[in-house]
């Protein structure tokens, strides 16, 4: 078991048992493909991590490469990640960051982790993307059989920490505003804000991003508030907040 130190305060959940085990998950891949990289942890809401998983799904890598080649604007990050994975799986097993695996074997391991740890809730940052990817990977029947509740970490952090003048002014000061004039809420920006480390950069690999998102989740819980984990439109909430407070996001 691993222990994650929460840098932003003690954690307490108003709605869950201390013993509840959750999955925090992140996937990499095109939205129309099965993911080529899945990372997840089995953890509780108090910073304890019971299992870490980092998978490279080889058949899905090729699906994403085809999509990447056919895309008019191939993502540099996707190319970088795929190249890293293909190099990684050539290494001796004890040196690998990723476990090469088939989609069928992944489904068996993921299902076993859910069942063995009695997981009822899966958390992810922008959960609908990850939910759709897992559904494509498992297949509809296995996906439905798991009967998981899907919770959006971004909703938790927006409602507890980001709907503030401090966050909006932070994003303005550091130009974390989109071309359309909206406050950014990417995990990388949130970590920069919470830690004060403006040099922080997300790896954009499954397991590494999961560990960052788990810290964001713990930070949301440390606010000691009842949280609605359903997906929200974060940029719109922040735009409305800025308008109400008279904060100009551009100019």
Secondary structure, DSSP 4 states (H G I P E B T S, - for coil): -EEPPPTT-----SSS-TT--EEEEEEES-TTS--SEEEEEEE-TTSEEEEEEEEEEHHHHHHHHHHHHH-TT--HHHHHHHHHHHHHTTS-GGG-SSEEE-HHHHHHHHHHHHHHTT--EEEETTHHHHHHHHHHHH-HHHHHHH-PEEEEHHHHHIIIIISSHHHHHHHHHTT-B-TTS-B---HHHHHHHHH--TT-----SHHHHHHHHHHHHHHHHTT------S---HHHHHHHHHHHHT--S--
